[in-house]
Amino acid sequence: MLKAFMGCSLFFSSTIVSVGIPIAILFVTEDSIVKANAKESLNFHINLYIYAIIFALLIAVIIGIPLLIILGLISWIMPIIAIVKVLTDPDTPYRYPFIFRLL
C-alpha cells in the first residue's frame, strides 16, 4: 500500500508535497521494493519539473503550449498507471518509461 501512496503523492500537490512524500518514505522504509519505487517516483517528479521548464521556454516558439498540455496529461496518467501496476504486482518495482533516472 505504501508503494501506491508514492504514486498518489503527485495528486496532492505538484510542489513540495509531491516530492516530500517519496523522500520521507525513502528514508523511513527498509523494504527494497518500496525504496526502488520511491526513487522512481522522485525521478518522475524531477523529470516533470525539467520538462516543464524546457516547455515553458518553448512557449515563445508556439510549440511550448501543446507540449505543456501533453505534459500535464502525462503527469496525471502515468501515476495512475504506476498505481495500478504496483497494486497488481506488489513484488516488482514499477519503472516509468521515457524518464532519465537521476537517483
C-alpha positions, 0 to 999 in steps of 0.5 A: 500500500505504501508503494501506491501512496508514492504514486498518489503523492503527485495528486496532492500537490505538484510542489513540495508535497509531491516530492516530500512524500517519496523522500520521507518514505525513502528514508523511513522504509527498509523494504527494497521494493518500496525504496526502488519505487520511491526513487522512481517516483522522485525521478518522475517528479524531477523529470516533470519539473525539467520538462516543464521548464524546457516547455515553458521556454518553448512557449515563445516558439508556439510549440511550448503550449501543446507540449505543456498540455501533453505534459500535464496529461502525462503527469496525471496518467502515468501515476495512475498507471504506476498505481495500478501496476504496483497494486497488481504486482506488489513484488516488482518495482514499477519503472516509468518509461521515457524518464532519465533516472537521476537517483 
